[in-house]
Amino acid sequence: MNPIIIDGITYETIDRTESETLTLASFEAEGEHWDIAVLVSEDGEPYTTSDWQGEQPKTIKECSDFDWVRAADWVFYDYGARDVLDSIISVLGN
């Protein structure tokens, strides 16, 4: 799938199964580049990795090696992250 850009965030689907979709959300904030994996479950709920600064999964198979947080529950306000999460939920959520 070709990447799409919405609200300054580039979304690229990097892996998919019948029940899950793994998307890479990339953006610039506070002079830094961020790549965040977003896993959308079969019920349409988006999850992000708990560590945005660390390595991100590149396949759904790798997802079990990471800790995940429901995007709507994530309480991280540095670097405008709340706005980013709201956009991710709006674009990728059910």
C-alpha positions in Angstrom: 0.0 0.0 0.0 1.2 3.5 -0.8 1.8 5.8 2.1 -0.8 8.5 2.8 -0.2 11.8 4.7 -2.9 13.2 7.0 -2.3 16.0 9.5 1.5 15.9 8.9 1.6 12.2 9.8 2.7 9.6 7.1 0.8 6.3 7.4 2.2 3.2 5.7 0.7 -0.2 6.1 3.7 -2.6 6.5 1.9 -5.9 7.3 -1.6 -7.3 7.4 -3.4 -10.5 8.4 -7.1 -11.4 8.2 -7.5 -9.9 11.7 -4.8 -7.3 12.2 -3.1 -4.5 10.4 0.4 -3.1 11.3 0.9 0.5 10.2 4.0 2.7 10.6 3.1 6.3 11.5 6.0 8.7 10.9 6.1 12.4 11.8 8.4 15.2 12.9 8.0 16.8 16.4 10.2 19.1 18.3 13.0 18.7 15.7 13.0 14.9 16.0 11.8 12.2 13.6 9.4 9.6 15.0 8.4 6.2 13.6 5.7 4.5 15.6 4.2 1.1 14.9 0.4 1.0 15.2 -1.4 -2.3 15.5 -5.1 -2.3 14.7 -6.9 -5.3 16.0 -9.9 -7.0 14.3 -12.3 -4.9 16.4 -10.7 -1.7 15.0 -8.9 -0.7 18.2 -5.5 0.9 17.5 -2.5 0.1 19.8 0.9 1.6 19.9 4.2 0.3 21.3 4.9 1.4 24.8 8.4 2.7 23.8 8.3 5.2 21.0 12.0 5.7 21.1 13.0 2.1 20.7 12.9 -0.2 17.7 9.5 -0.8 16.2 8.2 -4.1 14.8 8.3 -4.5 11.1 6.0 -7.5 10.8 2.9 -8.7 12.7 4.9 -11.8 13.7 7.4 -9.5 15.6 4.6 -7.8 17.5 4.5 -10.4 20.2 8.0 -9.2 21.2 6.8 -5.7 22.1 4.6 -4.2 24.8 1.5 -2.5 23.5 -0.8 0.2 24.9 -4.3 1.0 23.7 -3.8 4.3 21.9 -6.9 5.8 23.6 -5.4 5.0 27.1 -1.9 6.3 26.3 -0.9 9.2 28.6 2.1 10.7 27.1 2.1 14.5 26.5 5.7 15.4 25.5 6.3 16.4 21.9 2.6 16.9 21.2 2.0 13.2 21.4 -1.6 13.6 22.5 -2.4 15.4 19.2 -0.5 12.6 17.3 -2.5 9.9 19.1 -5.8 11.6 18.5 -4.9 11.8 14.8 -3.9 8.1 14.7 -7.1 7.1 16.4 -9.1 9.2 14.0 -7.4 7.8 10.9 -6.8 4.2 11.9 -9.4 3.4 14.6 -12.8 1.9 14.0 
